[in-house]
Amino acid sequence: MKQALTEIPGVGPSISSDLRDLGFHTVADLRGQDPEQMYRDLIELRGSRIDRCVLYVFRCAVYFAGESDPEPELLKWWNWKDQGTQAGS
């Protein structure tokens, strides 16, 4: 059974819609994706500025999709904010 995008921590109806518009329909579709490219693609698709928090959620979503046993702290999108070092790297 394929996991719905809204099963990703931090992904609600709005972000789920953004992901579907980018061509991602299940959690598995996000495995190995580049969150920064996804964010740039969304900006281009929408033709306007997108809140940077969406990038943080994308980072978290890609992490979630690629991990069989994710760390609970890394399932909080705010832990993926830009800092000197990024979570997961």
Steps between C-alpha positions, in 0.01 A plus 500: 500500500634842407526761771310823450704820503310624805653215702829693488549705819436867424320435170139610501257567217682808365849349480350174376340694216834669423671160487233355271533804270874421482421140399539324834197293598629259765768497767706261286506758218711726724784254561830637375356834392678835541294723733674817382415422137144417599475840671641681194260307277206602718601867484516474121169315483320752719675801348540665838699497820446193719559511875832337583324279756372297205862409422546379856192281470630365168833412667316320778272320253790370290675384817184324618455331163855368497528370855356174630571603861507882508624693802201664676671840524558502125127452439441856620523724195640793702811293569580528128539879499808657345781509750877466491444128451183339378327210664566175326830607347 
